Amino acid sequence: MFKGLLLSASFLWRIPIKIGKITEKDFERALIFFPVIGALEGIIIFFLSSLLAPYLPEDILALLLLLTLLLLRGIFHLDGLSDTFDALSYKGSGNPEEDRIKRLAIMKDSTVGVSGVTTIVVNLLLKFLLIKEILNQNNLSFLFLPFFLSRALLLIIIYSSQPARKDGLGFLMKKSLKPSGLALGLALSVFIWGVFVFSQQFLKIYHFLLILCINLLISFYFKNKFEKAFLGLTGDNYGALVEIIEGVTLFYGAVLWERL
């Protein structure tokens, strides 16, 4: 299982880790640990914000937290977000199969289009503003949640979706995640979620249920939208959904937390 954790970290982060020979079972174990990697990201962001909040203005600290994420992750998820929305911007010819093939080709193209660039800029700007507002509210522990939740919900999305291609990362993820792997991943997620809620002394516990329900609704809305456009999901689509879930959760923390 420890090999699965290391593989998950090497897959989602830019940290070079020597794993050795990787089997399909190893990859399934890596998927199981996605929520743990998300939780570790959240812990890093929380502790960094707690350490520096007394000394830095909110805007500088928000920018530093974003840069920390980029250094840790690279542009892995942002690339998926960009490619996905570049492909969705293709209007289509009226032939569903030809349109699907064209959109999949756009996602594989290394050239970034106007829609992709715009999506990345808007995403980063929104994250910056939302993190800044959460810092301003001194709700630092909330910063743990977006990064954990995005990886936990991704397991459900992977398991419930069909791959758009017969090769590639999305296909490998779907093929590797068995019911037992999903159950273990969700059990880990529930445990981490419970520890987090308990650490908040069950303060405004309805918020945590609302955040979960809203994210499930929005992520499955986009999942269905992507499946309609591509007749399945790809690794790029999974990356886009991670960014979307994080954005929705940050929006809740910045805008709705103190108003509900």
NUNUKOL-389818 format. One record per atom (N, C-alpha, C): z, x, y. Coordinates in steps of 0.02 Angstrom, whole numbers, plus 50000, padded with zeros to 5 digits. Atoms other than C-alpha are relative to their C-alpha. Layout:
REM NUNUKOL-389818
ZXY ...
END
This chain:
REM NUNUKOL-389818
500005004149939 500005000050000 500005004350063 499974995649942 500375014650118 499305002550018 500694997949987 498565020250098 499634994550038 500315005649964 498035002850155 500204999950073 499764999849930 499105004550312 499645005650038 500344994449968 498345021650351 499264998450012 500705001849993 496595015050320 499914994950056 500035005049947 496935000150433 500065003350069 499914996449936 497545011850572 499385004150017 500594996049987 496045023350553 499394995750017 500555004649988 494885008350556 500044996950070 499925003649937 495594999750710 500165004550059 499844995349947 496155014950809 499555006149997 500424994049997 495315031050862 500365006149971 499614994450028 496625041550772 499665002449935 500324997550061 495775052850643 500525001049944 499544999650057 496665050550477 499595001249936 500354998650063 496065058350313 500264995449946 499815005050049 496065044750181 499805002149930 500274998650066 495025051650038 499524994549979 500465005050026 493985040549926 500274993050012 499795006849983 494035022249979 499674995049952 500265005150044 493845007949855 500024993250036 499985006749972 493584989349887 500714997450004 499295002150000 495414986449842 500375003250059 499694996749942 495924999249974 499814996450064 500215003549939 494894989950103 500354993350007 499625006249997 495734973550057 500715001350025 499334998349977 497424981850082 500005001850074 500054998549929 496824988150250 499984993650041 500025006549965 496424970250302 500694996750002 499335003050003 498154964550246 500445002750056 499584996749950 498914976850370 499744999250072 500245001349932 497884970950520 500564997450046 499465002449956 499384960950588 500515005350016 499524994649987 500504976250570 499735004750054 500314995749949 499284986850672 500024996550067 499955003849937 499214973050802 500715000050028 499304999949979 501114972550806 500195006950029 499874993249974 501184991550830 499695000950069 500314999849933 499964989950975 500444996450051 499575003849955 501064976651051 500645003650017 499394996249989 502614987451030 499875005850049 500174994449955 501755002251114 499924997550072 500105002749933 501214991551262 500664997650030 499355002449976 502934983451276 500455005850022 499554994449983 503904999851273 499735004050059 500284996449944 502695008251392 500124996350065 499885004049940 502844993951515 500745000050019 499284999949987 504754993651497 500215006750030 499824993349977 504845012451526 499775001250072 500304998249936 503715012951679 500074994650054 499955005549951 504014995951762 500465001550059 499564998649942 505485002251868 499705004950051 500254994549958 504415016251940 499304998950028 500705000949979 502635009751959 499874993050026 500215006749978 501854995252056 499644996449942 500305003950055 501204981051946 499265001549989 500724998850009 499364984651980 499865006749967 500094993450032 499505003051934 500214999849927 499765000450069 500514999151778 499524995849957 500485004250037 499294985351725 499385004149982 500584995750013 497854997751741 500165005249948 499784994950049 498825010851643 500044997049930 499965003350066 499154998451502 499314998749971 500685001050023 497314994051492 499695006549977 500264993450019 496845012451487 500315002449934 499674998350063 498125015051348 499674996549941 500355003750053 497295001451245 499315003049986 500674997150009 495575009051274 500045006849965 499924993550033 496185026351224 500194999249927 499775001250068 497005019251068 499454997149957 500505003750038 495595007751014 499295002750007 500704998849983 494045014851095 499694993550025 500345006149977 492745001551134 499804995749941 500185003450063 492734994550958 499924992550009 500035007249991 493124976451003 499564998150060 500415001449941 492294977151175 499265000349983 500694999650022 490674982451092 499794993749963 500145006350035 490774967250978 499934994250048 500045005349949 491104955951127 499345000350038 500624999049963 489634963251222 499394998049958 500575001550044 488414962251075 499954992649985 499995007150016 488944944551033 499714995850058 500225004049943 488664937651208 499305001950024 500704998349990 487044947351228 499564995749955 500395003950048 486414938651071 500014992650017 499955007149983 487044921551126 499594998250062 500395001449940 486104923351291 499264999049986 500705001250019 484444922851197 499904992549993 500085007349996 483804905351231 499694997049936 500295002550061 482774903551073 499294997550008 500705002150001 481024898551024 499914992949974 500055006650031 481424882050940 499985000349925 500004999050073 481284889250765 500685003049981 499314997850014 483084890550699 500045006749962 499974993950040 482734904250571 499775006150040 500244994549958 481714914950690 500515001850054 499494998949948 483054912750824 500605003749971 499434996650032 484424918050703 499845007449989 500204993050013 483474933750652 499975004050065 500054996749935 483124937950835 500705001550028 499324998949974 484964935750884 500365005549961 499704994750040 485534946650739 499725006850018 500324993749979 484284959950793 500265002350067 499724998349934 484944959250971 500705003149992 499334997350011 486714962350906 499985007149972 500054993350029 486134977650809 499705005150048 500314995649950 485194984650959 500555003650040 499504996149965 486184998651040 499974999150076 500075001249928 485534993651213 500444994250021 499565005249974 486784983551314 499624996150054 500355004349952 486034968751408 500454997950058 499635002349941 486554960551570 500584995549980 499465004550023 487564947151479 500585003949970 499484996050031 488504960251380 500415003850052 499654996349947 488934970751533 500444995250040 499625004949961 489474955251630 500624997749962 499445002350041 490574949451486 500555005249998 499504994750002 491444966351473 500385000650066 499694999449934 491754967451660 500484994250013 499585005949989 492434949651670 500625000349955 499444999550047 493514952451515 500535005050024 499524994949978 494304968451580 500344998150066 499705002149936 494564961351755 500524994649988 499525005350016 495404945751685 500635002849967 499424997050034 496514956051570 500445003750050 499624996449949 497024967051716 500414995250043 499655004749957 497464952151826 500564996349963 499505003750039 498394942951688 500595004449981 499454995450015 499394958151634 500415001450062 499654998949937 499824961451816 500474994250016 499585005949986 500474943651835 500604999649952 499454999950049 501514944951675 500525005250020 499544994849975 502264961151742 500384997550061 499685002749940 502614952451907 500554995049983 499505004850022 503564938851813 500575003349961 499504996250039 504554952451722 500084997349929 500005002750068 504094944351556 499705005349953 500314994350033 503774961251476 499944999149924 500025000850072 504174956251297 499404995849978 500585004050017 502734943851303 499395004349985 500574995650009 501524958551307 499915002249928 500074998650072 501874961151122 499524995149967 500295005650037 501114944451075 499245000149994 500735000550006 499234945251116 499705004549947 500314995050044 498884960751013 500194998849927 499805001950068 499874955150861 499624993749979 500285006450019 499204937350864 499255000449987 500734999550009 497374942350881 499835002849931 500154997150066 497454952750721 500244995449943 499765004650051 498474939850625 499514994249989 500475005550005 497284925550664 499325002249974 500644997550025 495794936650624 499954999449924 500015000750073 496294936150440 499784993049980 500185006950015 496144917150440 499264998950013 500715000849982 494454918050527 499555003349949 500414996450049 493764931050407 499974996049935 499985003550065 494324921250254 499614993450003 500305006749995 493654904550318 499275000150022 500684999649975 491964910950377 499535002649945 500524997250043 490334915850293 499655005750036 500334994449967 489464932450327 499284998150021 500685001449975 487864931550431 499495004449966 500454995350034 487124946450338 500275001449930 499804997950067 487174952850160 500205007449998 499744993249995 487734969850222 500385000550066 499654999049937 488734977150365 500744998749994 499275000549998 490544976350417 500264993049986 499785006950010 490704957450423 499964998049927 500095001550072 490034955950245 500545003449959 499504996250037 491214969550183 500694996950008 499355003249988 492724961050264 500074993649959 499985006350036 492304944150191 500055001149925 500014998550072 491954951450019 500685002749976 499384996550020 493574961550018 500624995650003 499395003949989 494804948250077 500064994449948 499895004950053 495384938849922 500584995350020 499445004549985 496604923949921 500685003449999 499354996550004 498034935449869 500095004550061 499964995849940 497624947250013 500154996050062 499865004549943 497594932950137 500734997849999 499305002350005 499274926650072 500495005550021 499564994449982 500074943950089 499965001450075 500094998849929 499334946350263 500344994750042 499675005449963 499954929450321 500765000349992 499274999350009 501674932550245 500275005450047 499804994849953 501784948750345 500004997350072 500065002849932 501214939250500 500584995350016 499445004749990 502524925550478 500655003950010 499404996049993 503874938750456 500045003250069 500014996849934 503354948250613 500094994850055 499935005549952 503184931850709 500734997850005 499305002250001 504934926650654 500465005050033 499594994849968 505694943250706 499924999850076 500135000349928 504864941750877 500354994050031 499695006149973 505444923850905 500775000750000 499274998950004 507214928450847 500235004850055 499814995149948 507224943250967 500014996950069 500005003649936 506874931051108 500564994750001 499445004850006 508414921051052 499754992850002 500315006650006 507264906251019 499914996650069 500105002649932 507014904451208 499324996750005 500625003749992 505704891151244 499565000649938 500354999050063 505204891151061 499364995849997 500605004150000 503934877251094 499405003850028 500544995949974 502924890151190 499635003549944 500314996250054 502614900151033 499574995549956 500395004850038 502014884750940 499374997950038 500585001849959 500874879851084 499495005650002 500454994350000 500144897351094 499615000449935 500334999850065 499774897050908 499484994649994 500465005750006 498964879750913 499395000850045 500554999049953 497924883551068 499525005449976 500434994550024 497294899850995 499614998049938 500365002450059 496854891650830 499414995550020 500535004549977 495854878150920 499435003950033 500524996349963 494934890251035 499635004949954 500334995250044 494604903450902 499534996549951 500445003650046 493894890450782 499424996750037 500575002349959 492844883150923 499475005450004 500484994549995 492044900150949 499735002049932 500244998550068 491954903350762 499434995349982 500525004850015 490944887350742 499385001150042 500564998549955 489874891850892 499605005949975 500334994150027 489484908850818 499644998349935 500325001850064 489124901450646 499374995950011 500595003949984 487914889250724 499435004450024 500514995649972 486994903150816 499755005149949 500184994550045 487004916250677 500014998049926 499915002550069 487284905450520 500495004449961 499484995850029 488824915850484 500295004550053 499694995549953 489904929050565 499875007349981 500084992850009 489684947750587 500625003750024 499454995949974 490864962050625 500064999650076 500005000749927 490344960550808 500354993650021 499685006449984 490874942350809 500765000349991 499284999250011 492574946950737 500325003850059 499754996449942 492804959650877 500044995750062 500015004649942 492324946551006 500594995249996 499455004850008 493604934450934 500685003350013 499384996449983 494984947650946 500105000150075 499954999849927 494604949551132 500144993150029 499905006949975 494524930651158 500724997749989 499315002050015 496204927551072 500495003650045 499564996349955 497024941251174 499974997250071 500085002849933 496304934051334 500354993350008 499685006649998 496904916451294 500765000750001 499274999150003 498654922551250 500275002950066 499794997249936 498784933051409 499974994750055 500065005449951 498184917951511 500614995449995 499415004350010 499574907451434 500625003350030 499404996649975 500884920551475 500015000550076 500044998949928 500274923151653 500024993550040 500115006149961 499874905251704 500444994249977 499675006050026 500734892651590 500735000949981 499324998750026 502344900951530 500544997150045 499475002249953 503374897051686 499874993050027 500175006649974 502514880351720 500124994549950 499915005150052 502854871551555 500735000049976 
END
